[in-house]
Amino acid sequence: MANIKSQKKRNRTNELRRQRNVSVRSRVKTLVKNADQIIAAREPEKAKENMLSALSAIDRACSKGVLHPNQAARRKSSLQRRFNQMQTPQDA
């Protein structure tokens, strides 16, 4: 445990930020998972709506510093690629 007053405050603020980051990260994961499930069910209208909300959540997490910009870009790209593959007709 810290003895210095400023370090005690730093520990408190770090814990608050950690809890906020966990909440934001969990929300992103949930929205992406929901979008993936609807994409797998091949429902284009609902998939587009859910995909856009997931992309928005990823952008918000990135702007808050919860996700690294490269990781946010990778997650968005991956989700968009799965959505585009769902829209293309399956021949074989």
C-alpha positions as CSV (number, residue, x, y, z in Angstrom):
1,M,0.0,0.0,0.0
2,A,1.2,3.5,-0.9
3,N,2.3,5.9,1.9
4,I,2.4,9.0,-0.3
5,K,-0.8,11.0,-0.6
6,S,-0.5,11.6,-4.3
7,Q,0.1,7.9,-5.0
8,K,-3.0,7.0,-2.9
9,K,-5.1,9.3,-5.1
10,R,-3.5,7.9,-8.2
11,N,-4.5,4.4,-7.1
12,R,-8.1,5.5,-6.7
13,T,-8.2,7.2,-10.1
14,N,-6.6,4.2,-11.8
15,E,-9.2,1.9,-10.3
16,L,-12.1,4.1,-11.5
17,R,-10.6,4.2,-15.0
18,R,-10.0,0.4,-15.0
19,Q,-13.6,-0.2,-14.1
20,R,-14.8,2.2,-16.8
21,N,-12.5,0.5,-19.3
22,V,-13.8,-3.0,-18.4
23,S,-17.4,-1.7,-18.9
24,V,-16.6,-0.2,-22.3
25,R,-14.6,-3.3,-23.5
26,S,-17.5,-5.6,-22.4
27,R,-20.0,-3.5,-24.3
28,V,-17.9,-3.6,-27.5
29,K,-17.5,-7.4,-27.2
30,T,-21.3,-7.9,-26.7
31,L,-22.2,-5.7,-29.7
32,V,-19.7,-7.5,-31.9
33,K,-20.9,-10.9,-30.8
34,N,-24.5,-10.0,-31.4
35,A,-23.7,-8.6,-34.9
36,D,-21.7,-11.8,-35.7
37,Q,-24.7,-14.0,-34.6
38,I,-27.0,-12.1,-36.9
39,I,-24.5,-12.2,-39.8
40,A,-24.3,-16.0,-39.3
41,A,-28.1,-16.1,-39.5
42,R,-27.9,-14.2,-42.8
43,E,-30.4,-11.5,-42.0
44,P,-29.1,-8.5,-44.0
45,E,-31.4,-5.8,-42.6
46,K,-30.8,-6.6,-38.9
47,A,-27.1,-7.4,-39.6
48,K,-26.5,-3.9,-41.1
49,E,-28.2,-2.2,-38.1
50,N,-26.2,-4.3,-35.5
51,M,-23.0,-4.0,-37.5
52,L,-23.3,-0.2,-37.5
53,S,-23.9,0.0,-33.7
54,A,-20.9,-2.3,-33.2
55,L,-18.7,-0.1,-35.4
56,S,-19.8,2.9,-33.5
57,A,-19.0,1.3,-30.1
58,I,-15.5,0.4,-31.4
59,D,-15.0,4.0,-32.5
60,R,-16.1,5.3,-29.1
61,A,-13.8,2.9,-27.3
62,C,-10.9,3.9,-29.5
63,S,-11.6,7.7,-28.9
64,K,-11.7,7.1,-25.1
65,G,-8.3,5.3,-25.3
66,V,-9.8,1.9,-24.2
67,L,-8.7,0.3,-27.5
68,H,-5.5,1.0,-29.4
69,P,-6.3,2.7,-32.8
70,N,-4.8,-0.3,-34.7
71,Q,-6.8,-2.8,-32.8
72,A,-10.0,-0.8,-33.4
73,A,-9.2,-0.7,-37.1
74,R,-8.5,-4.4,-37.2
75,R,-11.8,-5.2,-35.4
76,K,-13.8,-2.9,-37.6
77,S,-12.2,-4.4,-40.8
78,S,-12.9,-7.9,-39.6
79,L,-16.5,-7.2,-38.8
80,Q,-17.0,-5.4,-42.1
81,R,-15.4,-8.3,-44.0
82,R,-17.7,-10.8,-42.4
83,F,-20.7,-8.6,-43.3
84,N,-19.6,-8.3,-46.9
85,Q,-19.1,-12.1,-47.2
86,M,-22.6,-12.6,-46.0
87,Q,-24.0,-10.4,-48.7
88,T,-22.3,-12.1,-51.5
89,P,-24.2,-15.1,-52.9
90,Q,-22.9,-18.5,-52.1
91,D,-22.5,-20.6,-55.3
92,A,-20.9,-23.7,-53.9
